[in-house]
């Protein structure tokens, strides 16, 4: 039953909701985003896996051909693997299927978007920090009822305003409720945005009750 849990990960139990799926950026690990818990949902359980692809020794969730150009075939495969991992984690840790809110930064945000587009049943929503566009042409999928917040910097050289618009249009076009939160910085997590992100996460939890 737990074969899908072999990848390195951290599980922190909690009594609150929603359960958070933390997905780190390139070169990070399963510990990188754990500190966000206290800002977003202090009592919520957290699952934080490590990306299983290495690029020059740096952990990622999927391969890229070069900066800004994703290996979409590999991304699809890795998103499928992550969905299987979540199913195993739900069984192991007693989490309601599909109740996760993914919180991803950069490479992790792109994986969260890909997971939402390929396995919408796996997530209740997503917080996408410094997010790009996972697929040039996503397949048809019903994202009705899915809540997504995109928090990108206006001066981000990678997750540009144009890519932010494209991503939001792709998700809205498939029925997701999308909020775009723009801040003045670059490719980073904006501390001043955290209170609004917390409100978003709390909203997902209220809707699930």
N, C-alpha and C positions, 0 to 999 in steps of 0.2 A: 504493500500500500504506500510505503514511503520512499520508493525508489526514486521518485522525482525530486526528493529533498536532498540529494547528494551534493548539490552545488553549495558553496560556502554562503552562509546567511546568518543574520541575527534575528531572533524572535524575542520581543519584549511584550509580555502579556499586559493587559489592561482591562478595566471595567467599563470604559467609555466607548464612544462610537464617533465616527466610523473607523474601522480598522484601516491603518495607513500602510500603503506599499511604497517604500522609499527606494528610489532608483538613482544611483549616483552618476556623476559625470565621468568623462574620460580620465583615466588615471586615478580614479577614486576607488573606494572599497565600501563594504557593507556598513562601515561605521560613520561614513562622512556626513550623512544627513540626519543622523539620529537626534542631533541637537534641535532640529526643527520641531520635534514632537512637543516640547514645552511651549512653543509659540503657537502651534496650530491646534493641537488636541492633546493636552497633557495626560489625560487618563486613558487615551485610546491605545489599543494594542498596535504594535508596529512589526512589520516584516520587512527586512532589508536584505535583499540578495546581492551577491557580487556578480558583475558581468563576467562571462566566461570566455570572452574573446580577448586575446592579447594583441596590442599594437605597439611594437617596440617596448615590450614589457609593461605597458599600461593596460589596465583592465577596461574593457568596453562591453556593451551589451550586444553589439553587432559590428560587422566589418564595414569599412568604408574604402572606396577606391582611391580617394584623395580627400583633402579637406573640403567639406561641403558637398561631396558626391558619395552617396550611400550605395552599398551593395544591396540592392533591394531584395534580391533572391535570398541572401543570407539574413536580411532583416525579417523577412517573412518566416523563415525557419526558426530564428531565435525567438520571435514573438510566439510562435506555436509552442516552443519549449517552455517559455515563461508561463504560458497559460496552463500547461501540464503541471508545472511547479506549483502554481497557485492552487490547483485542485488538490494536490498532495498536501499542501500546507493547510488548507481548509479542513481536511480530514484529520490531520495530525494535531492541529492546535484548536479545533473546535470553532472555526470561523464560518459564519453563514456564507454560502456560495454567492459570489457576485457582489458582495457588500464592500469591497475594497475601494478606497480612494487612492489612486496612484499620485505620488508626489515625486516628480522627476526633474532633475537638473541637466540641461544640455543633452548629452548622449542619453541619459536616463529619461529626459522628457520626450525625446524622439522615440524611444522604446515604448513609453507609455502611450503615445499617440498611435503607434503601430499596433499595440495590443488592443487598444480601443477599436481600431478600424478592422482588425481581423477577428477579435474575440470580444465583442461588446458585452456578452453575457458575463465576462470575467470582472468587470468594473462597474461601480456605481457612478464614478466620476473621476476627474483627473485635475491636478494642478501641474501645469506645464511651465517650468521656469527656464528661460533662455531656450525656447523651443524653435526648431526648424520644421521642415515639411518632410515626413517620413517617406511618402510615396508620391511620385509624380502623378500617377493615375490610380487612386484607391479604388478598390472594388465597391460594388453596391452593398451597403450594410445599413441597417436601421438603428440609428442612435437616439431615437425618441426616448426622452426621459433621462438621458445622460447629461450630467452637468460638468462643464469644463471651464477652467479659468486659465488663461494664458497670461503670464507675467513676463514681458520682454522689455529690454532696455531700448530706448529710442536711438541710442548710439551704438547698438550692438553690431559689430562688423560681420558676425556670422548669422545670428537670428535677426535678420534685417526687418524693417517695417514691412517691406514687400512680402517676405516670407510669412510674417505674422498674419498679414491679410489673407494670404493664400491658405494657410492652415485653418484660420477661423472660417473661411468660406467653405473649405472641404468638410469641416465638421458640422457647420450649420446646414449645409446642403444635404446632409444625411440625417438631420433631425435633432442634433445635439443643441443644448442650450449653452451658448458660449459667451463668456465675459472676457474682454481683453483689458488688461491692466498694464498701462505703459508708464515707465519711469524714466528718469533722465539719464541713467547710466548705461553701461555696456553689458558685456557677457558675464553677468553675475547674478546673485540673489540679492535683491534690494531689501535691507532691513525695514525700511519705512513702509514697504508693501505688506509686511507680515500681518498686521492687524486686519487688513481687508481680506487676506487669504484665510485667516482664521474664521472670519465671518462666513466666508464661502464654505469652508469645511463644515462649520456648524449648520449651515443651511442644508447641506447634503444629508447630514445626520437627522435633522428634523424631518425631512421629506421621507426618509427611510422608515420612520416610526409609524 
